[in-house]
Amino acid sequence: MFVADRAPSLKTVLLATGVVLTLAMGVRHGFGFWMQPISQANGWTRETYSLAQAMQNLMWGALGPFAGMAADRFGTMRVVLVGAVSYAAGLFWMALVKDPMWFVLGTGLFVGFGLACTAFGAVSGIIGRVAPPEKRSWAFGISGAASSFGQFMLMPIEQQLISAVGWQNAFYILGALVVALMVPMSFYLREPAVTHTHGAQQSIREAASEALGNRSFLLLVAGYFVCGFQLVFIGVHMPAYLKDKGIANPNVAVLALALIGLFNIFGSYYAGKLGGRFPKRYLLSMIYFARAAVIALFLLAPLMPLSVYLFAAAMGVLWLSTVPLTNGIIAGVFGVQHMSMLAGMVFFSHQLGSFLGVWLGGYLYSVQGNYNMVWGIAIALGVMAGLVNLPINERPLARLKAA
């Protein structure tokens, strides 16, 4: 039941992981729609819900390496199964729990663990193992496009569900959908026991020590921190920023976030495709430099719905296009034996940036009454990330060449 006689085909893996990522990332991107109804129903300030979302991002990152270890050691199928149940439990928890402290802790643990087991880090290993080296970057791009499609497709659905059946019932429906679709898809991710016939097998500790002692890996970690800071700050605080600037129509923010998901389908796909032809480090640097430029132009241009949509489209192209390139470098440099764990380690840095971006945005706004400093930090970090990715060495390690 749990171990296959042969590895699944790349097409099967991309289809199954695509459905899992569509749900995992699509549901998660729409959590902002629940902030106001939950806060009003429970008599909370928005800080409680914001803290729960920040905790969720932090736990997702902290548990990601361990979910990756489990996927590499015991198989992706088992990890996705456990993650689907935890994710659904977290959605039910958010619908039922009224105590602020337990709401924050339960949301962080259940949803964070569910995302750690069903998002990029956990499924990257099987994609890297099944895809031939010349197609890995493209395959990672397909998985990134699937997550972006989830954001584009599910965000309007989530908003309509809240309006049609209420915020609690919307959580119940989404929790049932996660189990109904993720569980069957997980069985298509069964793998044979992984054997490595060339050279000595690395232990988990050896693989982690090797990566943490590698300069290029640490540069990837630094760049991913910036990615998380920029994305979550924009995703969470954009609606409030627009309202502060006089764009009171909430549909502008909803459409902008949907446009980010739509355009990132193309951005992720073509980033992965280009990563198979050009040095990935240069593409990563271009993405970070471009983000800094797009943010600066957005702040300098007159603010109107059209400029918001153009900004969303441009950021959408750059949104998750870092994922296939980063995972491609990890697989190429370190191999695929511990791919999920190493991807989870890098992603932990991304989530630390996410936590800081969403929290610092709220803190500095409360102190200064505007988002000006956070926008400036996002621009400066984008330039820094563009620079630190340039010296990355993409050549495989000596032990892989020897093998």
VOMAR-226795 format. One record per residue (C-alpha): x, y, z; residue in one letter. Coordinates in Angstrom, 1 decimal, always signed. Layout:
BEGIN
{xx=X yy=Y zz=Z residu=a}
...
% end
This chain:
BEGIN
{xx=+0.0 yy=+0.0 zz=+0.0 residu=m}
{xx=+2.7 yy=+2.5 zz=+1.0 residu=f}
{xx=+5.7 yy=+1.5 zz=-1.2 residu=v}
{xx=+5.6 yy=+1.2 zz=-5.0 residu=a}
{xx=+7.5 yy=-1.3 zz=-7.1 residu=d}
{xx=+8.7 yy=+1.4 zz=-9.4 residu=r}
{xx=+8.9 yy=+5.2 zz=-9.4 residu=a}
{xx=+5.8 yy=+7.0 zz=-10.7 residu=p}
{xx=+6.2 yy=+8.8 zz=-14.0 residu=s}
{xx=+7.1 yy=+12.5 zz=-14.1 residu=l}
{xx=+3.6 yy=+13.3 zz=-15.5 residu=k}
{xx=+1.9 yy=+11.5 zz=-12.6 residu=t}
{xx=+4.0 yy=+13.3 zz=-10.0 residu=v}
{xx=+3.5 yy=+16.7 zz=-11.6 residu=l}
{xx=-0.3 yy=+16.1 zz=-11.7 residu=l}
{xx=-0.6 yy=+14.9 zz=-8.2 residu=a}
{xx=+1.7 yy=+17.5 zz=-6.6 residu=t}
{xx=+0.0 yy=+20.1 zz=-8.7 residu=g}
{xx=-3.4 yy=+19.3 zz=-7.1 residu=v}
{xx=-1.8 yy=+19.3 zz=-3.7 residu=v}
{xx=+0.0 yy=+22.6 zz=-4.2 residu=l}
{xx=-3.1 yy=+24.2 zz=-5.7 residu=t}
{xx=-5.1 yy=+23.5 zz=-2.6 residu=l}
{xx=-2.3 yy=+24.1 zz=-0.1 residu=a}
{xx=-1.3 yy=+27.4 zz=-1.4 residu=m}
{xx=-4.7 yy=+28.5 zz=-2.8 residu=g}
{xx=-6.5 yy=+28.1 zz=+0.6 residu=v}
{xx=-3.6 yy=+29.8 zz=+2.5 residu=r}
{xx=-3.5 yy=+32.8 zz=+0.2 residu=h}
{xx=-7.1 yy=+33.6 zz=+1.0 residu=g}
{xx=-6.8 yy=+33.7 zz=+4.8 residu=f}
{xx=-6.9 yy=+37.5 zz=+4.7 residu=g}
{xx=-10.6 yy=+37.4 zz=+3.8 residu=f}
{xx=-11.4 yy=+36.0 zz=+7.3 residu=w}
{xx=-9.6 yy=+38.7 zz=+9.3 residu=m}
{xx=-12.6 yy=+41.0 zz=+9.6 residu=q}
{xx=-15.4 yy=+38.5 zz=+10.1 residu=p}
{xx=-13.5 yy=+36.5 zz=+12.7 residu=i}
{xx=-12.4 yy=+39.6 zz=+14.6 residu=s}
{xx=-15.9 yy=+41.0 zz=+14.6 residu=q}
{xx=-17.6 yy=+37.7 zz=+15.6 residu=a}
{xx=-15.1 yy=+37.1 zz=+18.5 residu=n}
{xx=-14.7 yy=+40.7 zz=+19.7 residu=g}
{xx=-11.0 yy=+40.6 zz=+18.9 residu=w}
{xx=-8.7 yy=+43.3 zz=+17.6 residu=t}
{xx=-7.0 yy=+42.5 zz=+14.3 residu=r}
{xx=-3.8 yy=+41.9 zz=+16.1 residu=e}
{xx=-5.0 yy=+38.5 zz=+17.3 residu=t}
{xx=-5.7 yy=+37.2 zz=+13.8 residu=y}
{xx=-2.5 yy=+38.8 zz=+12.4 residu=s}
{xx=-0.5 yy=+37.1 zz=+15.1 residu=l}
{xx=-2.1 yy=+33.7 zz=+14.3 residu=a}
{xx=-1.1 yy=+34.2 zz=+10.6 residu=q}
{xx=+2.4 yy=+35.2 zz=+11.6 residu=a}
{xx=+2.6 yy=+32.1 zz=+13.9 residu=m}
{xx=+1.4 yy=+29.9 zz=+11.0 residu=q}
{xx=+4.1 yy=+31.2 zz=+8.7 residu=n}
{xx=+6.8 yy=+30.7 zz=+11.4 residu=l}
{xx=+5.7 yy=+27.2 zz=+12.2 residu=m}
{xx=+5.4 yy=+26.3 zz=+8.6 residu=w}
{xx=+9.1 yy=+27.3 zz=+8.2 residu=g}
{xx=+10.3 yy=+25.8 zz=+11.4 residu=a}
{xx=+8.6 yy=+22.4 zz=+10.7 residu=l}
{xx=+9.5 yy=+22.4 zz=+7.0 residu=g}
{xx=+13.0 yy=+20.8 zz=+7.3 residu=p}
{xx=+11.6 yy=+18.0 zz=+9.5 residu=f}
{xx=+8.7 yy=+17.4 zz=+7.0 residu=a}
{xx=+11.4 yy=+17.3 zz=+4.3 residu=g}
{xx=+13.5 yy=+14.8 zz=+6.3 residu=m}
{xx=+10.4 yy=+12.6 zz=+6.7 residu=a}
{xx=+9.6 yy=+12.8 zz=+3.0 residu=a}
{xx=+13.1 yy=+11.8 zz=+2.0 residu=d}
{xx=+13.2 yy=+9.0 zz=+4.6 residu=r}
{xx=+9.7 yy=+7.6 zz=+4.6 residu=f}
{xx=+8.3 yy=+8.8 zz=+1.3 residu=g}
{xx=+6.3 yy=+11.8 zz=+0.1 residu=t}
{xx=+3.0 yy=+9.9 zz=+0.2 residu=m}
{xx=+3.0 yy=+9.5 zz=+4.0 residu=r}
{xx=+4.0 yy=+13.1 zz=+4.6 residu=v}
{xx=+1.2 yy=+14.5 zz=+2.3 residu=v}
{xx=-1.4 yy=+12.2 zz=+4.0 residu=l}
{xx=-0.5 yy=+13.5 zz=+7.5 residu=v}
{xx=-0.3 yy=+17.0 zz=+6.2 residu=g}
{xx=-3.8 yy=+16.9 zz=+4.7 residu=a}
{xx=-5.3 yy=+15.8 zz=+7.9 residu=v}
{xx=-3.4 yy=+18.4 zz=+9.9 residu=s}
{xx=-4.4 yy=+21.2 zz=+7.4 residu=y}
{xx=-8.1 yy=+20.2 zz=+7.6 residu=a}
{xx=-7.9 yy=+20.1 zz=+11.4 residu=a}
{xx=-6.4 yy=+23.6 zz=+11.4 residu=g}
{xx=-9.3 yy=+24.9 zz=+9.3 residu=l}
{xx=-11.9 yy=+23.3 zz=+11.6 residu=f}
{xx=-10.0 yy=+24.8 zz=+14.6 residu=w}
{xx=-10.1 yy=+28.3 zz=+13.1 residu=m}
{xx=-13.9 yy=+27.9 zz=+12.7 residu=a}
{xx=-14.6 yy=+26.7 zz=+16.3 residu=l}
{xx=-12.1 yy=+28.1 zz=+18.7 residu=v}
{xx=-13.0 yy=+31.4 zz=+20.5 residu=k}
{xx=-10.2 yy=+31.8 zz=+22.9 residu=d}
{xx=-7.5 yy=+34.1 zz=+21.4 residu=p}
{xx=-4.5 yy=+32.3 zz=+22.8 residu=m}
{xx=-5.7 yy=+28.8 zz=+21.8 residu=w}
{xx=-6.7 yy=+30.2 zz=+18.4 residu=f}
{xx=-3.2 yy=+31.5 zz=+17.7 residu=v}
{xx=-1.4 yy=+28.4 zz=+19.0 residu=l}
{xx=-3.7 yy=+25.9 zz=+17.2 residu=g}
{xx=-3.7 yy=+27.8 zz=+13.9 residu=t}
{xx=+0.1 yy=+28.1 zz=+14.0 residu=g}
{xx=+0.6 yy=+24.4 zz=+14.8 residu=l}
{xx=-2.1 yy=+22.6 zz=+12.7 residu=f}
{xx=-2.1 yy=+24.8 zz=+9.6 residu=v}
{xx=+1.6 yy=+25.5 zz=+9.8 residu=g}
{xx=+2.4 yy=+21.7 zz=+10.0 residu=f}
{xx=-0.1 yy=+21.0 zz=+7.3 residu=g}
{xx=+1.6 yy=+23.5 zz=+5.0 residu=l}
{xx=+5.0 yy=+22.1 zz=+5.9 residu=a}
{xx=+3.8 yy=+18.7 zz=+4.7 residu=c}
{xx=+2.0 yy=+19.7 zz=+1.6 residu=t}
{xx=+3.8 yy=+22.7 zz=+0.1 residu=a}
{xx=+7.0 yy=+23.2 zz=-1.9 residu=f}
{xx=+9.6 yy=+21.7 zz=+0.5 residu=g}
{xx=+7.8 yy=+18.4 zz=+1.1 residu=a}
{xx=+7.0 yy=+17.7 zz=-2.5 residu=v}
{xx=+10.3 yy=+19.0 zz=-4.1 residu=s}
{xx=+12.2 yy=+15.8 zz=-3.3 residu=g}
{xx=+10.0 yy=+13.5 zz=-5.3 residu=i}
{xx=+10.0 yy=+15.9 zz=-8.2 residu=i}
{xx=+13.8 yy=+16.1 zz=-8.1 residu=g}
{xx=+14.1 yy=+12.4 zz=-8.0 residu=r}
{xx=+11.7 yy=+11.6 zz=-10.8 residu=v}
{xx=+12.6 yy=+14.4 zz=-13.2 residu=a}
{xx=+15.8 yy=+13.9 zz=-15.3 residu=p}
{xx=+18.5 yy=+16.5 zz=-14.6 residu=p}
{xx=+17.8 yy=+18.4 zz=-17.8 residu=e}
{xx=+14.1 yy=+18.8 zz=-16.9 residu=k}
{xx=+14.3 yy=+19.5 zz=-13.2 residu=r}
{xx=+14.2 yy=+23.2 zz=-13.4 residu=s}
{xx=+11.2 yy=+23.0 zz=-15.8 residu=w}
{xx=+9.5 yy=+20.5 zz=-13.5 residu=a}
{xx=+9.9 yy=+22.8 zz=-10.5 residu=f}
{xx=+8.5 yy=+25.6 zz=-12.6 residu=g}
{xx=+5.4 yy=+23.5 zz=-13.3 residu=i}
{xx=+4.9 yy=+23.0 zz=-9.5 residu=s}
{xx=+5.3 yy=+26.7 zz=-8.9 residu=g}
{xx=+2.7 yy=+27.5 zz=-11.6 residu=a}
{xx=+0.3 yy=+25.0 zz=-9.9 residu=a}
{xx=+0.5 yy=+26.9 zz=-6.6 residu=s}
{xx=-0.1 yy=+30.2 zz=-8.4 residu=s}
{xx=-3.1 yy=+28.8 zz=-10.2 residu=f}
{xx=-4.5 yy=+27.8 zz=-6.7 residu=g}
{xx=-4.1 yy=+31.4 zz=-5.6 residu=q}
{xx=-5.8 yy=+32.7 zz=-8.7 residu=f}
{xx=-8.6 yy=+30.2 zz=-8.7 residu=m}
{xx=-9.4 yy=+29.8 zz=-5.0 residu=l}
{xx=-9.2 yy=+33.4 zz=-3.7 residu=m}
{xx=-12.5 yy=+34.4 zz=-5.5 residu=p}
{xx=-14.1 yy=+31.1 zz=-4.4 residu=i}
{xx=-13.2 yy=+31.7 zz=-0.8 residu=e}
{xx=-14.5 yy=+35.2 zz=-0.8 residu=q}
{xx=-17.8 yy=+33.9 zz=-2.4 residu=q}
{xx=-18.0 yy=+31.1 zz=+0.1 residu=l}
{xx=-17.8 yy=+33.5 zz=+3.1 residu=i}
{xx=-20.5 yy=+35.7 zz=+1.6 residu=s}
{xx=-22.8 yy=+32.7 zz=+0.7 residu=a}
{xx=-22.5 yy=+30.4 zz=+3.7 residu=v}
{xx=-20.7 yy=+32.3 zz=+6.4 residu=g}
{xx=-17.1 yy=+32.3 zz=+7.5 residu=w}
{xx=-17.4 yy=+29.2 zz=+9.7 residu=q}
{xx=-19.1 yy=+27.1 zz=+7.1 residu=n}
{xx=-16.5 yy=+28.3 zz=+4.5 residu=a}
{xx=-13.8 yy=+26.8 zz=+6.7 residu=f}
{xx=-15.7 yy=+23.5 zz=+7.0 residu=y}
{xx=-16.1 yy=+23.2 zz=+3.2 residu=i}
{xx=-12.5 yy=+24.0 zz=+2.5 residu=l}
{xx=-11.3 yy=+21.5 zz=+5.2 residu=g}
{xx=-13.5 yy=+18.8 zz=+3.6 residu=a}
{xx=-12.1 yy=+19.7 zz=+0.2 residu=l}
{xx=-8.5 yy=+19.4 zz=+1.4 residu=v}
{xx=-9.1 yy=+15.9 zz=+2.7 residu=v}
{xx=-11.2 yy=+14.8 zz=-0.3 residu=a}
{xx=-8.6 yy=+15.8 zz=-2.9 residu=l}
{xx=-5.2 yy=+15.7 zz=-1.2 residu=m}
{xx=-5.6 yy=+12.2 zz=+0.2 residu=v}
{xx=-6.3 yy=+10.5 zz=-3.1 residu=p}
{xx=-3.5 yy=+12.4 zz=-4.8 residu=m}
{xx=-1.0 yy=+11.3 zz=-2.1 residu=s}
{xx=-1.4 yy=+7.7 zz=-3.3 residu=f}
{xx=+0.0 yy=+8.6 zz=-6.7 residu=y}
{xx=+3.2 yy=+9.7 zz=-4.9 residu=l}
{xx=+4.2 yy=+6.3 zz=-3.7 residu=r}
{xx=+7.9 yy=+5.6 zz=-4.4 residu=e}
{xx=+10.1 yy=+2.5 zz=-4.2 residu=p}
{xx=+12.7 yy=+2.5 zz=-1.4 residu=a}
{xx=+15.4 yy=+5.0 zz=-2.4 residu=v}
{xx=+18.7 yy=+3.3 zz=-3.0 residu=t}
{xx=+22.0 yy=+5.1 zz=-3.9 residu=h}
{xx=+24.4 yy=+2.7 zz=-5.7 residu=t}
{xx=+27.2 yy=+5.3 zz=-6.2 residu=h}
{xx=+29.3 yy=+6.2 zz=-3.3 residu=g}
{xx=+28.5 yy=+6.2 zz=+0.4 residu=a}
{xx=+25.1 yy=+7.3 zz=+1.5 residu=q}
{xx=+24.9 yy=+10.5 zz=+3.4 residu=q}
{xx=+23.2 yy=+10.7 zz=+6.8 residu=s}
{xx=+20.8 yy=+13.5 zz=+7.5 residu=i}
{xx=+23.4 yy=+15.2 zz=+9.8 residu=r}
{xx=+26.1 yy=+14.9 zz=+7.2 residu=e}
{xx=+23.9 yy=+16.4 zz=+4.5 residu=a}
{xx=+22.8 yy=+19.3 zz=+6.7 residu=a}
{xx=+26.4 yy=+20.0 zz=+7.8 residu=s}
{xx=+27.6 yy=+19.9 zz=+4.2 residu=e}
{xx=+24.9 yy=+22.4 zz=+3.1 residu=a}
{xx=+25.4 yy=+24.8 zz=+6.1 residu=l}
{xx=+29.1 yy=+24.8 zz=+5.5 residu=g}
{xx=+28.6 yy=+25.7 zz=+1.8 residu=n}
{xx=+28.8 yy=+29.4 zz=+0.9 residu=r}
{xx=+26.4 yy=+29.1 zz=-2.0 residu=s}
{xx=+23.8 yy=+27.4 zz=+0.1 residu=f}
{xx=+24.0 yy=+30.3 zz=+2.7 residu=l}
{xx=+23.7 yy=+32.8 zz=-0.1 residu=l}
{xx=+20.5 yy=+31.1 zz=-1.2 residu=l}
{xx=+19.2 yy=+31.2 zz=+2.4 residu=v}
{xx=+19.9 yy=+35.0 zz=+2.5 residu=a}
{xx=+18.1 yy=+35.6 zz=-0.8 residu=g}
{xx=+15.0 yy=+33.5 zz=+0.3 residu=y}
{xx=+14.7 yy=+35.6 zz=+3.5 residu=f}
{xx=+14.2 yy=+38.6 zz=+1.3 residu=v}
{xx=+11.7 yy=+36.8 zz=-0.9 residu=c}
{xx=+9.5 yy=+36.0 zz=+2.2 residu=g}
{xx=+9.7 yy=+39.5 zz=+3.6 residu=f}
{xx=+8.6 yy=+41.1 zz=+0.3 residu=q}
{xx=+5.8 yy=+38.6 zz=-0.6 residu=l}
{xx=+4.0 yy=+38.4 zz=+2.8 residu=v}
{xx=+4.3 yy=+42.1 zz=+3.5 residu=f}
{xx=+2.6 yy=+42.9 zz=+0.2 residu=i}
{xx=+0.1 yy=+40.1 zz=+0.4 residu=g}
{xx=-1.1 yy=+41.0 zz=+3.9 residu=v}
{xx=-0.8 yy=+44.8 zz=+4.0 residu=h}
{xx=-1.7 yy=+45.8 zz=+0.4 residu=m}
{xx=-5.5 yy=+46.0 zz=+1.0 residu=p}
{xx=-4.9 yy=+48.3 zz=+4.1 residu=a}
{xx=-2.3 yy=+50.4 zz=+2.2 residu=y}
{xx=-4.7 yy=+51.0 zz=-0.7 residu=l}
{xx=-7.5 yy=+52.0 zz=+1.7 residu=k}
{xx=-5.2 yy=+54.4 zz=+3.5 residu=d}
{xx=-4.3 yy=+56.0 zz=+0.2 residu=k}
{xx=-8.0 yy=+56.6 zz=-0.8 residu=g}
{xx=-8.8 yy=+53.4 zz=-2.8 residu=i}
{xx=-11.7 yy=+52.3 zz=-0.6 residu=a}
{xx=-13.2 yy=+49.8 zz=-3.0 residu=n}
{xx=-12.1 yy=+46.3 zz=-1.7 residu=p}
{xx=-12.6 yy=+44.8 zz=-5.1 residu=n}
{xx=-9.4 yy=+46.6 zz=-6.3 residu=v}
{xx=-7.3 yy=+44.7 zz=-3.7 residu=a}
{xx=-9.0 yy=+41.4 zz=-4.4 residu=v}
{xx=-8.5 yy=+41.7 zz=-8.1 residu=l}
{xx=-4.9 yy=+42.8 zz=-7.5 residu=a}
{xx=-4.1 yy=+39.7 zz=-5.4 residu=l}
{xx=-5.8 yy=+37.5 zz=-8.0 residu=a}
{xx=-3.7 yy=+39.1 zz=-10.8 residu=l}
{xx=-0.6 yy=+38.3 zz=-8.8 residu=i}
{xx=-1.6 yy=+34.6 zz=-8.8 residu=g}
{xx=-2.6 yy=+34.7 zz=-12.5 residu=l}
{xx=+0.7 yy=+36.3 zz=-13.7 residu=f}
{xx=+2.8 yy=+34.1 zz=-11.5 residu=n}
{xx=+1.5 yy=+31.0 zz=-13.3 residu=i}
{xx=+3.5 yy=+32.3 zz=-16.3 residu=f}
{xx=+6.4 yy=+33.7 zz=-14.2 residu=g}
{xx=+7.0 yy=+30.4 zz=-12.4 residu=s}
{xx=+6.7 yy=+28.3 zz=-15.5 residu=y}
{xx=+9.1 yy=+30.4 zz=-17.6 residu=y}
{xx=+11.5 yy=+30.9 zz=-14.7 residu=a}
{xx=+11.8 yy=+27.1 zz=-14.6 residu=g}
{xx=+12.1 yy=+26.8 zz=-18.3 residu=k}
{xx=+14.8 yy=+29.5 zz=-18.6 residu=l}
{xx=+16.6 yy=+27.9 zz=-15.6 residu=g}
{xx=+17.3 yy=+24.9 zz=-17.8 residu=g}
{xx=+19.1 yy=+27.1 zz=-20.4 residu=r}
{xx=+20.8 yy=+29.9 zz=-18.4 residu=f}
{xx=+22.6 yy=+30.2 zz=-15.1 residu=p}
{xx=+20.0 yy=+30.1 zz=-12.4 residu=k}
{xx=+22.0 yy=+32.5 zz=-10.2 residu=r}
{xx=+21.8 yy=+35.2 zz=-12.8 residu=y}
{xx=+18.1 yy=+34.7 zz=-13.2 residu=l}
{xx=+17.6 yy=+34.9 zz=-9.4 residu=l}
{xx=+19.5 yy=+38.1 zz=-9.3 residu=s}
{xx=+17.5 yy=+39.6 zz=-12.1 residu=m}
{xx=+14.2 yy=+38.7 zz=-10.3 residu=i}
{xx=+15.3 yy=+40.4 zz=-7.1 residu=y}
{xx=+16.6 yy=+43.5 zz=-8.9 residu=f}
{xx=+13.3 yy=+43.7 zz=-10.9 residu=a}
{xx=+11.2 yy=+43.4 zz=-7.7 residu=r}
{xx=+13.1 yy=+46.4 zz=-6.2 residu=a}
{xx=+12.5 yy=+48.4 zz=-9.4 residu=a}
{xx=+8.8 yy=+47.5 zz=-9.6 residu=v}
{xx=+8.2 yy=+48.5 zz=-6.0 residu=i}
{xx=+10.0 yy=+51.8 zz=-6.5 residu=a}
{xx=+8.1 yy=+52.6 zz=-9.7 residu=l}
{xx=+4.8 yy=+51.7 zz=-7.9 residu=f}
{xx=+5.5 yy=+54.2 zz=-5.1 residu=l}
{xx=+6.6 yy=+56.9 zz=-7.5 residu=l}
{xx=+3.6 yy=+56.6 zz=-9.9 residu=a}
{xx=+0.3 yy=+58.2 zz=-9.3 residu=p}
{xx=-1.8 yy=+55.7 zz=-7.3 residu=l}
{xx=-5.0 yy=+54.6 zz=-9.1 residu=m}
{xx=-6.6 yy=+51.3 zz=-9.8 residu=p}
{xx=-4.8 yy=+50.9 zz=-13.1 residu=l}
{xx=-1.4 yy=+51.5 zz=-11.4 residu=s}
{xx=-2.3 yy=+48.9 zz=-8.8 residu=v}
{xx=-3.2 yy=+46.3 zz=-11.4 residu=y}
{xx=+0.0 yy=+47.0 zz=-13.4 residu=l}
{xx=+2.0 yy=+46.6 zz=-10.2 residu=f}
{xx=+0.2 yy=+43.4 zz=-9.3 residu=a}
{xx=+0.8 yy=+41.9 zz=-12.8 residu=a}
{xx=+4.5 yy=+42.8 zz=-12.7 residu=a}
{xx=+5.0 yy=+41.5 zz=-9.2 residu=m}
{xx=+3.0 yy=+38.4 zz=-10.1 residu=g}
{xx=+5.5 yy=+37.5 zz=-12.8 residu=v}
{xx=+8.3 yy=+37.8 zz=-10.2 residu=l}
{xx=+6.2 yy=+36.4 zz=-7.2 residu=w}
{xx=+7.2 yy=+32.7 zz=-6.9 residu=l}
{xx=+9.5 yy=+32.5 zz=-9.9 residu=s}
{xx=+12.4 yy=+32.2 zz=-7.3 residu=t}
{xx=+11.1 yy=+28.7 zz=-6.3 residu=v}
{xx=+12.1 yy=+26.6 zz=-9.3 residu=p}
{xx=+15.4 yy=+28.3 zz=-9.7 residu=l}
{xx=+16.3 yy=+27.9 zz=-6.0 residu=t}
{xx=+15.2 yy=+24.3 zz=-5.9 residu=n}
{xx=+17.0 yy=+23.7 zz=-9.2 residu=g}
{xx=+20.3 yy=+25.0 zz=-7.7 residu=i}
{xx=+19.9 yy=+22.8 zz=-4.6 residu=i}
{xx=+19.3 yy=+19.7 zz=-6.6 residu=a}
{xx=+22.2 yy=+20.4 zz=-9.0 residu=g}
{xx=+24.7 yy=+21.2 zz=-6.3 residu=v}
{xx=+23.8 yy=+18.7 zz=-3.6 residu=f}
{xx=+21.9 yy=+16.0 zz=-5.4 residu=g}
{xx=+18.4 yy=+14.7 zz=-4.6 residu=v}
{xx=+18.9 yy=+12.2 zz=-1.8 residu=q}
{xx=+18.1 yy=+14.9 zz=+0.8 residu=h}
{xx=+16.4 yy=+17.3 zz=-1.5 residu=m}
{xx=+13.2 yy=+17.8 zz=+0.5 residu=s}
{xx=+15.1 yy=+18.5 zz=+3.7 residu=m}
{xx=+17.5 yy=+21.0 zz=+2.1 residu=l}
{xx=+14.6 yy=+22.8 zz=+0.4 residu=a}
{xx=+12.9 yy=+22.9 zz=+3.8 residu=g}
{xx=+16.0 yy=+24.4 zz=+5.4 residu=m}
{xx=+16.1 yy=+27.2 zz=+2.8 residu=v}
{xx=+12.4 yy=+27.7 zz=+3.1 residu=f}
{xx=+12.7 yy=+28.3 zz=+6.8 residu=f}
{xx=+14.7 yy=+31.4 zz=+6.0 residu=s}
{xx=+11.8 yy=+32.4 zz=+3.7 residu=h}
{xx=+9.3 yy=+32.1 zz=+6.5 residu=q}
{xx=+11.5 yy=+34.0 zz=+8.9 residu=l}
{xx=+11.4 yy=+36.8 zz=+6.4 residu=g}
{xx=+7.6 yy=+36.3 zz=+6.1 residu=s}
{xx=+7.2 yy=+36.6 zz=+9.8 residu=f}
{xx=+9.3 yy=+39.8 zz=+10.0 residu=l}
{xx=+7.6 yy=+41.3 zz=+6.9 residu=g}
{xx=+4.0 yy=+40.9 zz=+8.2 residu=v}
{xx=+4.9 yy=+41.9 zz=+11.8 residu=w}
{xx=+7.2 yy=+44.8 zz=+11.0 residu=l}
{xx=+4.6 yy=+46.2 zz=+8.6 residu=g}
{xx=+2.0 yy=+46.3 zz=+11.4 residu=g}
{xx=+4.5 yy=+47.6 zz=+14.0 residu=y}
{xx=+6.0 yy=+50.4 zz=+12.0 residu=l}
{xx=+2.5 yy=+51.4 zz=+10.8 residu=y}
{xx=+1.3 yy=+51.7 zz=+14.4 residu=s}
{xx=+4.4 yy=+53.8 zz=+15.3 residu=v}
{xx=+4.6 yy=+56.0 zz=+12.2 residu=q}
{xx=+1.1 yy=+55.9 zz=+10.8 residu=g}
{xx=+2.3 yy=+54.8 zz=+7.3 residu=n}
{xx=+4.1 yy=+52.1 zz=+5.5 residu=y}
{xx=+6.8 yy=+54.3 zz=+4.0 residu=n}
{xx=+9.7 yy=+52.8 zz=+5.9 residu=m}
{xx=+8.7 yy=+49.2 zz=+5.2 residu=v}
{xx=+8.4 yy=+49.9 zz=+1.5 residu=w}
{xx=+11.9 yy=+51.3 zz=+1.7 residu=g}
{xx=+13.2 yy=+48.3 zz=+3.5 residu=i}
{xx=+11.6 yy=+46.0 zz=+0.9 residu=a}
{xx=+13.4 yy=+47.9 zz=-1.9 residu=i}
{xx=+16.8 yy=+47.8 zz=-0.1 residu=a}
{xx=+16.5 yy=+44.1 zz=+0.6 residu=l}
{xx=+15.6 yy=+43.4 zz=-3.0 residu=g}
{xx=+18.9 yy=+45.1 zz=-4.1 residu=v}
{xx=+20.8 yy=+43.1 zz=-1.5 residu=m}
{xx=+19.3 yy=+39.8 zz=-2.6 residu=a}
{xx=+20.1 yy=+40.6 zz=-6.2 residu=g}
{xx=+23.7 yy=+41.1 zz=-5.2 residu=l}
{xx=+24.1 yy=+38.0 zz=-2.9 residu=v}
{xx=+22.9 yy=+35.6 zz=-5.6 residu=n}
{xx=+25.5 yy=+36.7 zz=-8.2 residu=l}
{xx=+28.4 yy=+34.7 zz=-6.7 residu=p}
{xx=+26.5 yy=+31.5 zz=-6.1 residu=i}
{xx=+28.4 yy=+28.4 zz=-7.5 residu=n}
{xx=+26.0 yy=+26.1 zz=-9.4 residu=e}
{xx=+28.6 yy=+23.3 zz=-10.1 residu=r}
{xx=+27.9 yy=+19.9 zz=-8.4 residu=p}
{xx=+29.9 yy=+19.1 zz=-5.4 residu=l}
{xx=+33.0 yy=+17.0 zz=-5.8 residu=a}
{xx=+31.4 yy=+13.9 zz=-4.3 residu=r}
{xx=+28.6 yy=+14.0 zz=-7.0 residu=l}
{xx=+31.2 yy=+14.4 zz=-9.8 residu=k}
{xx=+33.1 yy=+11.4 zz=-8.4 residu=a}
{xx=+29.9 yy=+9.3 zz=-8.2 residu=a}
% end
